[in-house]
Amino acid sequence: MLALDQKVTLSCTDTGKDAAGTIVRIVGSRVDVMLDGGGNLLVSLNMQKPGLYVGSQSGLEFVMRTLAEFRCRARVAGVI
Protein backbone atom coordinates (compact mmCIF):
# COMPACT_ATOMS: atom_id res chain seq x y z
CA MET A 1 0.00 0.00 0.00
CA LEU A 2 1.30 3.43 -0.90
CA ALA A 3 1.36 6.30 1.59
CA LEU A 4 2.27 9.97 1.63
CA ASP A 5 5.93 10.68 2.46
CA GLN A 6 6.84 7.08 1.54
CA LYS A 7 10.30 6.70 0.02
CA VAL A 8 10.18 4.97 -3.38
CA THR A 9 12.49 4.15 -6.26
CA LEU A 10 11.68 5.08 -9.85
CA SER A 11 13.44 3.34 -12.72
CA CYS A 12 14.13 5.30 -15.90
CA THR A 13 13.40 3.05 -18.88
CA ASP A 14 15.41 5.30 -21.20
CA THR A 15 18.67 5.39 -19.24
CA GLY A 16 18.38 2.27 -17.07
CA LYS A 17 19.14 4.30 -13.94
CA ASP A 18 17.19 4.37 -10.68
CA ALA A 19 16.11 7.53 -8.90
CA ALA A 20 14.98 7.87 -5.29
CA GLY A 21 11.94 9.95 -4.48
CA THR A 22 9.14 10.66 -2.02
CA ILE A 23 5.40 10.32 -2.61
CA VAL A 24 3.83 13.76 -2.20
CA ARG A 25 0.32 13.20 -3.60
CA ILE A 26 -2.04 10.29 -4.19
CA VAL A 27 -5.21 10.95 -6.21
CA GLY A 28 -7.16 7.94 -7.44
CA SER A 29 -4.85 5.87 -9.62
CA ARG A 30 -2.27 8.68 -9.92
CA VAL A 31 0.78 9.10 -7.68
CA ASP A 32 3.03 12.17 -7.68
CA VAL A 33 6.65 11.60 -6.67
CA MET A 34 9.17 14.34 -5.88
CA LEU A 35 12.62 13.13 -6.90
CA ASP A 36 15.37 13.50 -4.32
CA GLY A 37 18.51 15.35 -5.28
CA GLY A 38 17.55 18.99 -4.90
CA GLY A 39 16.16 19.50 -8.39
CA ASN A 40 12.51 19.73 -7.24
CA LEU A 41 11.46 17.47 -10.11
CA LEU A 42 7.90 16.13 -9.82
CA VAL A 43 6.93 12.97 -11.72
CA SER A 44 3.24 12.06 -12.07
CA LEU A 45 2.74 8.32 -12.44
CA ASN A 46 -0.47 6.57 -13.47
CA MET A 47 -1.33 3.02 -12.47
CA GLN A 48 -1.21 0.76 -15.54
CA LYS A 49 -2.03 -2.42 -13.60
CA PRO A 50 -1.89 -3.30 -9.90
CA GLY A 51 1.56 -2.42 -8.63
CA LEU A 52 2.85 -0.87 -11.88
CA TYR A 53 2.94 2.90 -12.29
CA VAL A 54 4.26 4.70 -15.38
CA GLY A 55 4.91 8.39 -16.03
CA SER A 56 7.18 10.76 -17.89
CA GLN A 57 9.12 13.91 -17.15
CA SER A 58 11.59 15.90 -19.24
CA GLY A 59 11.21 13.47 -22.13
CA LEU A 60 12.14 10.43 -20.02
CA GLU A 61 9.86 7.55 -19.01
CA PHE A 62 9.80 6.42 -15.39
CA VAL A 63 8.39 3.21 -13.89
CA MET A 64 7.57 2.46 -10.28
CA ARG A 65 6.85 -1.11 -9.18
CA THR A 66 5.22 -1.97 -5.87
CA LEU A 67 4.91 -5.21 -3.96
CA ALA A 68 1.47 -5.84 -5.52
CA GLU A 69 3.08 -6.13 -8.97
CA PHE A 70 5.64 -8.67 -7.75
CA ARG A 71 2.91 -10.73 -6.06
CA CYS A 72 0.90 -10.71 -9.29
CA ARG A 73 3.91 -11.98 -11.24
CA ALA A 74 4.57 -14.71 -8.66
CA ARG A 75 0.96 -15.92 -8.88
CA VAL A 76 1.16 -16.11 -12.66
CA ALA A 77 4.45 -18.01 -12.43
CA GLY A 78 2.93 -20.40 -9.88
CA VAL A 79 5.41 -19.48 -7.12
CA ILE A 80 2.71 -18.57 -4.59
C-alpha atoms as an extended CHARMM CRD file, in Angstrom:
* protein
*
        80  EXT
         1         1  MET       CA              0.0000000000        0.0000000000        0.0000000000  PROA      1               0.0000000000
         2         2  LEU       CA              1.2990000000        3.4310000000       -0.9030000000  PROA      2               0.0000000000
         3         3  ALA       CA              1.3560000000        6.2960000000        1.5920000000  PROA      3               0.0000000000
         4         4  LEU       CA              2.2710000000        9.9730000000        1.6300000000  PROA      4               0.0000000000
         5         5  ASP       CA              5.9310000000       10.6820000000        2.4640000000  PROA      5               0.0000000000
         6         6  GLN       CA              6.8370000000        7.0850000000        1.5440000000  PROA      6               0.0000000000
         7         7  LYS       CA             10.3010000000        6.6980000000        0.0240000000  PROA      7               0.0000000000
         8         8  VAL       CA             10.1770000000        4.9690000000       -3.3820000000  PROA      8               0.0000000000
         9         9  THR       CA             12.4900000000        4.1510000000       -6.2630000000  PROA      9               0.0000000000
        10        10  LEU       CA             11.6830000000        5.0790000000       -9.8490000000  PROA      10              0.0000000000
        11        11  SER       CA             13.4380000000        3.3370000000      -12.7240000000  PROA      11              0.0000000000
        12        12  CYS       CA             14.1270000000        5.2990000000      -15.8970000000  PROA      12              0.0000000000
        13        13  THR       CA             13.4030000000        3.0460000000      -18.8810000000  PROA      13              0.0000000000
        14        14  ASP       CA             15.4080000000        5.3040000000      -21.1980000000  PROA      14              0.0000000000
        15        15  THR       CA             18.6700000000        5.3850000000      -19.2360000000  PROA      15              0.0000000000
        16        16  GLY       CA             18.3780000000        2.2750000000      -17.0730000000  PROA      16              0.0000000000
        17        17  LYS       CA             19.1390000000        4.3030000000      -13.9380000000  PROA      17              0.0000000000
        18        18  ASP       CA             17.1930000000        4.3650000000      -10.6760000000  PROA      18              0.0000000000
        19        19  ALA       CA             16.1130000000        7.5310000000       -8.8970000000  PROA      19              0.0000000000
        20        20  ALA       CA             14.9750000000        7.8680000000       -5.2860000000  PROA      20              0.0000000000
        21        21  GLY       CA             11.9370000000        9.9510000000       -4.4750000000  PROA      21              0.0000000000
        22        22  THR       CA              9.1400000000       10.6620000000       -2.0210000000  PROA      22              0.0000000000
        23        23  ILE       CA              5.4000000000       10.3210000000       -2.6050000000  PROA      23              0.0000000000
        24        24  VAL       CA              3.8280000000       13.7630000000       -2.2030000000  PROA      24              0.0000000000
        25        25  ARG       CA              0.3210000000       13.1980000000       -3.5980000000  PROA      25              0.0000000000
        26        26  ILE       CA             -2.0370000000       10.2900000000       -4.1940000000  PROA      26              0.0000000000
        27        27  VAL       CA             -5.2060000000       10.9460000000       -6.2070000000  PROA      27              0.0000000000
        28        28  GLY       CA             -7.1640000000        7.9430000000       -7.4350000000  PROA      28              0.0000000000
        29        29  SER       CA             -4.8510000000        5.8710000000       -9.6240000000  PROA      29              0.0000000000
        30        30  ARG       CA             -2.2690000000        8.6790000000       -9.9220000000  PROA      30              0.0000000000
        31        31  VAL       CA              0.7760000000        9.1020000000       -7.6810000000  PROA      31              0.0000000000
        32        32  ASP       CA              3.0320000000       12.1740000000       -7.6790000000  PROA      32              0.0000000000
        33        33  VAL       CA              6.6520000000       11.5990000000       -6.6700000000  PROA      33              0.0000000000
        34        34  MET       CA              9.1700000000       14.3420000000       -5.8750000000  PROA      34              0.0000000000
        35        35  LEU       CA             12.6220000000       13.1300000000       -6.8960000000  PROA      35              0.0000000000
        36        36  ASP       CA             15.3710000000       13.4960000000       -4.3200000000  PROA      36              0.0000000000
        37        37  GLY       CA             18.5120000000       15.3510000000       -5.2750000000  PROA      37              0.0000000000
        38        38  GLY       CA             17.5530000000       18.9880000000       -4.9040000000  PROA      38              0.0000000000
        39        39  GLY       CA             16.1570000000       19.4960000000       -8.3940000000  PROA      39              0.0000000000
        40        40  ASN       CA             12.5140000000       19.7260000000       -7.2380000000  PROA      40              0.0000000000
        41        41  LEU       CA             11.4560000000       17.4730000000      -10.1100000000  PROA      41              0.0000000000
        42        42  LEU       CA              7.8990000000       16.1290000000       -9.8160000000  PROA      42              0.0000000000
        43        43  VAL       CA              6.9320000000       12.9660000000      -11.7230000000  PROA      43              0.0000000000
        44        44  SER       CA              3.2440000000       12.0590000000      -12.0690000000  PROA      44              0.0000000000
        45        45  LEU       CA              2.7380000000        8.3210000000      -12.4400000000  PROA      45              0.0000000000
        46        46  ASN       CA             -0.4720000000        6.5670000000      -13.4660000000  PROA      46              0.0000000000
        47        47  MET       CA             -1.3320000000        3.0160000000      -12.4720000000  PROA      47              0.0000000000
        48        48  GLN       CA             -1.2090000000        0.7580000000      -15.5380000000  PROA      48              0.0000000000
        49        49  LYS       CA             -2.0330000000       -2.4190000000      -13.6030000000  PROA      49              0.0000000000
        50        50  PRO       CA             -1.8890000000       -3.2990000000       -9.8970000000  PROA      50              0.0000000000
        51        51  GLY       CA              1.5590000000       -2.4170000000       -8.6310000000  PROA      51              0.0000000000
        52        52  LEU       CA              2.8470000000       -0.8730000000      -11.8770000000  PROA      52              0.0000000000
        53        53  TYR       CA              2.9410000000        2.9000000000      -12.2890000000  PROA      53              0.0000000000
        54        54  VAL       CA              4.2600000000        4.6990000000      -15.3850000000  PROA      54              0.0000000000
        55        55  GLY       CA              4.9140000000        8.3860000000      -16.0260000000  PROA      55              0.0000000000
        56        56  SER       CA              7.1810000000       10.7570000000      -17.8940000000  PROA      56              0.0000000000
        57        57  GLN       CA              9.1190000000       13.9090000000      -17.1460000000  PROA      57              0.0000000000
        58        58  SER       CA             11.5860000000       15.8960000000      -19.2360000000  PROA      58              0.0000000000
        59        59  GLY       CA             11.2150000000       13.4670000000      -22.1340000000  PROA      59              0.0000000000
        60        60  LEU       CA             12.1390000000       10.4340000000      -20.0190000000  PROA      60              0.0000000000
        61        61  GLU       CA              9.8580000000        7.5520000000      -19.0120000000  PROA      61              0.0000000000
        62        62  PHE       CA              9.7970000000        6.4190000000      -15.3850000000  PROA      62              0.0000000000
        63        63  VAL       CA              8.3890000000        3.2130000000      -13.8930000000  PROA      63              0.0000000000
        64        64  MET       CA              7.5730000000        2.4580000000      -10.2830000000  PROA      64              0.0000000000
        65        65  ARG       CA              6.8540000000       -1.1100000000       -9.1840000000  PROA      65              0.0000000000
        66        66  THR       CA              5.2190000000       -1.9710000000       -5.8680000000  PROA      66              0.0000000000
        67        67  LEU       CA              4.9090000000       -5.2140000000       -3.9580000000  PROA      67              0.0000000000
        68        68  ALA       CA              1.4740000000       -5.8410000000       -5.5240000000  PROA      68              0.0000000000
        69        69  GLU       CA              3.0840000000       -6.1280000000       -8.9740000000  PROA      69              0.0000000000
        70        70  PHE       CA              5.6410000000       -8.6650000000       -7.7510000000  PROA      70              0.0000000000
        71        71  ARG       CA              2.9060000000      -10.7280000000       -6.0550000000  PROA      71              0.0000000000
        72        72  CYS       CA              0.8980000000      -10.7110000000       -9.2850000000  PROA      72              0.0000000000
        73        73  ARG       CA              3.9070000000      -11.9850000000      -11.2390000000  PROA      73              0.0000000000
        74        74  ALA       CA              4.5680000000      -14.7130000000       -8.6580000000  PROA      74              0.0000000000
        75        75  ARG       CA              0.9600000000      -15.9240000000       -8.8830000000  PROA      75              0.0000000000
        76        76  VAL       CA              1.1600000000      -16.1060000000      -12.6630000000  PROA      76              0.0000000000
        77        77  ALA       CA              4.4490000000      -18.0140000000      -12.4300000000  PROA      77              0.0000000000
        78        78  GLY       CA              2.9300000000      -20.4020000000       -9.8780000000  PROA      78              0.0000000000
        79        79  VAL       CA              5.4070000000      -19.4810000000       -7.1240000000  PROA      79              0.0000000000
        80        80  ILE       CA              2.7060000000      -18.5740000000       -4.5940000000  PROA      80              0.0000000000
